[in-house]
Amino acid sequence: LVALLALALLLTCLALLNFSLGFLLGVTLVPPAAAVRPGGNRLPLAVLLVLTTPGLSLFLAVLLERELLEAPAGLGEAWQRYLGALGQGLLQEHLHGA
């Protein structure tokens, strides 16, 4: 419950600054986080939470973008594009505070 409240607070604050980013993170993070229950087998839920992290979502988006352009990328090229996207995000944040 505390983790869900912290996630809700984080997404609320983020949505005030950048609604689209808050919405996308909410759509990808809230369902797996709400599915977690105490007890039972935790391994499938842990794998689900790792698969829905923003970093992996960005990596899969890079792969999907190359697939939609009908120029499939190998894992090495996709990794380089992923790092480039992260670098561009850091540059935008540093230069514009965005």
C-alpha positions in Angstrom: 0.0 0.0 0.0 2.8 2.4 0.9 4.6 1.6 -2.4 1.4 2.3 -4.4 0.9 5.6 -2.5 4.5 6.6 -3.3 4.0 5.7 -7.0 0.7 7.7 -7.1 2.5 10.7 -5.5 5.4 10.4 -8.0 3.0 10.1 -11.0 0.9 13.1 -9.8 3.9 15.3 -9.4 5.2 14.2 -12.8 1.9 14.7 -14.5 1.9 18.4 -13.3 5.2 18.9 -15.1 4.8 16.7 -18.1 1.4 15.1 -18.6 2.2 12.8 -21.5 5.2 11.3 -19.6 3.2 10.9 -16.4 0.4 9.2 -18.4 2.7 6.8 -20.2 4.5 5.9 -17.0 1.1 5.4 -15.3 -0.2 3.1 -18.0 3.0 1.0 -17.9 3.7 0.9 -14.1 0.4 0.9 -12.3 -1.1 -2.4 -13.5 2.0 -4.5 -12.6 2.4 -2.6 -9.3 -1.2 -3.2 -8.4 -0.9 -6.9 -9.2 1.7 -7.5 -6.5 0.2 -9.3 -3.5 2.0 -10.4 -0.3 2.9 -14.1 -0.2 2.8 -16.6 -3.0 5.2 -16.9 -5.9 6.9 -13.6 -6.4 9.2 -14.4 -9.3 6.6 -13.9 -12.1 5.6 -10.6 -10.7 9.2 -9.5 -10.3 9.8 -10.4 -13.9 6.7 -8.4 -14.9 7.9 -5.4 -12.9 11.3 -5.5 -14.6 9.7 -5.8 -18.1 7.6 -2.7 -17.5 10.4 -0.4 -16.3 10.8 2.9 -18.3 14.3 1.9 -19.5 13.2 -1.4 -21.0 10.1 0.3 -22.5 12.3 2.8 -24.3 14.6 0.0 -25.6 11.5 -1.8 -26.9 10.2 1.4 -28.5 13.6 1.8 -30.3 13.3 -1.8 -31.6 9.7 -1.2 -32.7 10.5 2.1 -34.4 13.2 0.4 -36.5 10.8 -2.5 -37.3 8.1 -0.1 -38.4 10.5 1.6 -40.7 11.2 -1.8 -42.3 14.9 -1.5 -41.4 15.2 -4.0 -38.5 18.0 -3.3 -36.1 20.2 -5.8 -34.5 20.7 -5.7 -30.7 24.0 -3.8 -31.0 22.5 -1.1 -33.2 19.4 -1.0 -31.0 21.6 -0.6 -27.9 23.5 2.3 -29.6 20.2 4.0 -30.5 18.9 3.5 -27.0 22.0 5.1 -25.5 21.7 7.9 -28.0 18.1 8.5 -26.9 19.1 8.6 -23.3 21.9 11.0 -24.2 19.5 13.3 -26.1 17.2 13.3 -23.1 20.0 14.3 -20.7 21.1 17.0 -23.1 17.6 18.4 -23.4 17.3 18.4 -19.6 20.6 20.1 -19.2 20.1 22.7 -21.9 16.4 23.5 -21.5 15.5 22.1 -18.2 12.8 20.0 -20.0 
